[in-house]
Amino acid sequence: MRVLITGGAGLVGSHCAEYFAAKNAQVIVLDNLMRSKLLKIPHKSIEHNWRFLKKIKNVKCIEGDVRRELDVTRAIGNGVDVVIHAAGQPSVFSSGDILQEDFDINAGGTVNVLECLRRKSKKAVFIYCSTDKIYGYDKEKKTKMGNKKKYTVNDDTQVKFSGLSAYAASKLTGDIYTQLFGHNFKLRTAVFRMGCIYGPRQFGVELQGWVGWFVQAHLMGKKLTLYGDGSQVRDILYVNDLVMAFESFINSRFDHRVYNIGGGSSNSLSLNDCLSILEQETRRKPKVRFTPCRQNDQKICIMDIKRVSRELRWKPRVTPQAGIRKVIKWVDDNKVFFNEEKI
């Protein structure tokens, strides 16, 4: 099996590459190594993952951009069996400042990859990494955990333009085009609308990858900024669990599907809960300061995972406590890197 992974040096992409390479697939990783630039951060997280991937047997790394037809066709080569499209402009809160670039990467890049795949390898499976942010948020929602069911986003939830960010709009465009190529051009496609994905090699920053950022900042003795009172609720999903959901679709009988995917109600927690886990695991209280809520920040979002669990016979295996413990170990093992880069 030949697997092309766009955005392969990111969290999701690098774990997909590692997983399928271990199963003797021929993995092609395409990445333009722009994450640090897009997030305006000094450390070279993508380059670290890039070096990691180059050491793995069965992985071929190609530096290129999903917006360029030549780069994508070169990565596809004589054909692939699977494309996992994890490339994207990653920041919700920066997207409004870089509207054109955000759209070109998330929407235009997706269409370019789909079109190249349709021309060169039309029997391949295409998996699109979408987001729960397409649902916007309801300003009237409260963040109490008392009734989780009330706040669960199911697969039939309508897209709301209340609080919709530029990032959500561009990702939704790619989401819709993936469905269009599945229905109109008979590609096997799956849209995974992802909640909060976390794990080792995340390199979180304040604007993106909050679980990783909480762990990194805490272990490096930095003060964490919480926007609001910390009662915002998310369901979190360990990255390897996500990769296994992708594999389950690849091996399924379905032609095209749209799934909400995350940790679900049983793996939901507030930001304050995450801080409590950090304190338990490290026996040290995190340094925190509170500041007003950010615009377009979802107050609560829990993904209903009944459909993906039923159809793909999949469920999350890693609990938040166990997953955060794994991230703590990884960051602790890589403190030299973080010290040198001064994140």
SVG drawing of the C-alpha trace seen along z (x, -y; Angstrom):
<svg xmlns="http://www.w3.org/2000/svg" viewBox="-30 -41 50 45">
<polyline fill="none" stroke="black" stroke-width="0.4" points="0.0,0.0 1.2,-3.5 0.1,-6.3 0.5,-10.0 0.3,-12.2 0.0,-16.0 1.1,-18.1 3.0,-15.0 5.3,-16.8 2.5,-18.0 1.0,-16.2 -1.6,-14.1 0.5,-13.7 3.7,-12.5 1.7,-9.9 0.0,-8.7 3.3,-8.3 4.9,-6.5 1.8,-4.1 1.5,-3.1 5.2,-2.8 5.3,-0.3 2.7,1.7 5.1,1.9 3.2,-0.7 5.2,-2.9 4.6,-6.4 5.2,-9.7 5.2,-12.8 4.5,-16.1 5.1,-19.3 6.1,-22.9 7.5,-23.3 5.6,-26.6 4.0,-26.0 6.5,-28.0 6.1,-30.9 2.3,-30.8 2.1,-30.7 4.8,-33.4 6.8,-31.3 10.6,-31.1 11.0,-27.4 11.3,-24.9 8.8,-22.3 8.1,-21.1 11.7,-20.7 12.1,-18.5 9.3,-16.2 10.8,-16.3 14.1,-15.0 12.3,-12.3 10.4,-11.1 13.5,-10.9 14.9,-8.3 11.9,-6.0 12.1,-3.1 9.5,-3.2 9.0,-7.0 10.0,-9.3 9.9,-13.0 9.2,-15.6 9.3,-19.3 6.4,-20.8 3.2,-22.8 -0.4,-21.5 -1.2,-24.7 1.3,-23.8 0.1,-21.2 3.6,-20.1 4.5,-19.4 1.3,-17.3 1.7,-15.3 5.3,-14.6 4.3,-13.3 1.5,-11.1 4.0,-9.7 2.7,-6.7 -0.2,-6.5 -1.2,-6.0 -3.8,-3.9 -4.5,-6.5 -4.2,-10.2 -4.5,-11.6 -4.9,-15.3 -3.7,-16.8 -2.1,-19.9 -3.6,-23.3 -3.3,-26.7 -3.7,-25.7 -4.7,-28.7 -8.3,-29.8 -7.3,-33.1 -4.7,-34.2 -6.9,-33.3 -8.7,-36.7 -5.4,-38.5 -4.3,-36.3 -7.6,-35.7 -6.2,-35.1 -3.4,-32.8 -5.8,-30.9 -8.2,-30.4 -5.5,-29.4 -4.1,-26.8 -7.2,-25.3 -9.6,-25.6 -7.5,-26.0 -4.9,-23.4 -7.6,-20.8 -9.2,-21.3 -5.8,-21.0 -5.0,-17.8 -8.4,-16.3 -8.1,-17.3 -4.5,-15.9 -5.7,-12.7 -8.7,-12.5 -6.5,-12.7 -3.6,-10.5 -5.0,-8.0 -8.8,-8.1 -9.2,-4.7 -7.4,-6.0 -9.1,-6.7 -9.0,-10.4 -9.3,-11.4 -9.8,-15.0 -9.0,-16.4 -11.8,-18.8 -12.7,-20.5 -15.4,-20.9 -14.9,-24.7 -17.2,-24.6 -20.2,-24.5 -19.4,-27.9 -20.7,-28.4 -23.8,-29.5 -23.2,-32.6 -26.0,-31.5 -24.3,-28.2 -23.1,-27.8 -20.0,-25.8 -21.4,-23.8 -20.7,-20.1 -24.1,-19.1 -25.7,-18.1 -23.1,-17.0 -25.7,-15.6 -27.2,-19.0 -23.9,-20.3 -22.9,-17.3 -22.4,-18.0 -23.8,-15.2 -23.2,-14.4 -26.4,-16.0 -25.8,-19.3 -26.2,-22.3 -23.3,-24.6 -23.9,-27.9 -22.4,-31.2 -22.6,-32.6 -19.0,-32.9 -17.7,-31.3 -14.0,-32.1 -12.2,-32.6 -10.4,-29.3 -13.7,-27.5 -14.9,-28.9 -11.9,-27.8 -11.9,-24.4 -15.6,-24.0 -14.9,-24.8 -12.4,-22.0 -14.9,-19.8 -17.7,-20.5 -15.3,-20.0 -14.2,-16.6 -17.9,-15.5 -18.4,-16.9 -15.5,-14.8 -16.9,-11.8 -20.4,-12.1 -19.8,-13.6 -16.4,-12.1 -16.7,-8.8 -13.6,-9.1 -13.7,-7.2 -13.7,-10.1 -14.1,-10.5 -14.4,-13.8 -13.4,-13.6 -14.6,-16.7 -12.1,-16.6 -12.3,-17.8 -9.2,-18.5 -6.4,-16.1 -3.3,-15.8 -0.2,-13.7 3.6,-13.6 5.2,-15.8 2.4,-18.3 4.5,-21.4 1.5,-23.3 1.5,-27.1 -1.0,-29.4 -2.9,-29.9 -3.0,-26.3 -2.7,-22.8 -3.8,-23.7 -3.1,-20.4 0.4,-20.3 0.9,-23.9 -0.3,-23.4 2.1,-20.5 5.1,-22.3 4.6,-25.6 4.0,-23.9 7.1,-21.7 9.2,-24.6 8.0,-26.7 6.1,-29.2 2.9,-31.0 -0.2,-29.8 -2.8,-32.3 -6.4,-31.1 -8.9,-33.1 -12.0,-33.1 -12.4,-31.2 -11.0,-27.9 -14.4,-26.2 -14.5,-25.8 -15.1,-22.2 -13.6,-20.1 -13.5,-16.4 -9.9,-15.4 -8.7,-12.5 -5.2,-10.9 -3.7,-11.1 -3.1,-7.3 -6.8,-6.7 -7.5,-9.1 -5.1,-7.3 -6.8,-4.0 -10.1,-5.5 -8.6,-6.5 -7.4,-3.0 -10.8,-1.6 -12.4,-3.7 -9.7,-2.7 -10.5,1.0 -14.3,0.4 -16.9,0.9 -18.0,-2.7 -17.5,-4.9 -17.9,-8.3 -18.7,-9.4 -18.7,-12.4 -17.9,-11.8 -17.6,-13.8 -14.7,-12.5 -13.2,-13.3 -13.0,-11.8 -16.7,-12.0 -18.5,-12.7 -16.5,-10.2 -13.2,-11.9 -14.4,-15.5 -12.8,-17.8 -12.5,-21.5 -9.3,-23.5 -9.3,-23.5 -9.5,-19.7 -6.5,-19.5 -4.6,-21.7 -5.6,-19.4 -4.2,-16.4 -1.0,-18.2 -0.7,-18.9 -1.4,-15.3 1.1,-13.9 3.9,-16.4 3.2,-17.1 3.5,-20.8 0.8,-23.4 0.7,-25.1 1.3,-28.9 -1.9,-30.5 -3.2,-33.9 -6.7,-34.6 -7.8,-37.1 -11.0,-37.9 -12.5,-35.4 -11.4,-35.6 -13.8,-36.3 -15.0,-33.1 -13.7,-30.8 -16.1,-28.0 -17.4,-27.8 -18.1,-24.1 -17.8,-21.5 -18.2,-17.7 -18.4,-15.5 -21.0,-12.8 -19.0,-9.8 -21.9,-7.3 -21.9,-7.1 -18.1,-6.7 -18.0,-4.2 -20.9,-2.2 -19.9,-2.2 -16.2,-1.8 -16.3,0.4 -14.0,-2.1 -13.8,-3.8 -11.2,-5.9 -8.8,-3.7 -6.6,-6.3 -8.1,-8.2 -7.2,-11.9 -5.2,-11.1 -3.2,-8.4 -2.8,-10.5 -1.6,-13.6 0.8,-11.4 2.3,-10.3 2.7,-13.9 4.3,-14.8 6.9,-12.0 7.6,-13.1 8.1,-16.7 10.2,-15.8 12.4,-13.6 12.8,-16.5 13.5,-19.4 16.9,-20.1 15.1,-20.9 12.6,-23.2 15.4,-24.9 17.4,-25.5 14.5,-26.8 13.1,-29.0 9.5,-28.4"/>
</svg>
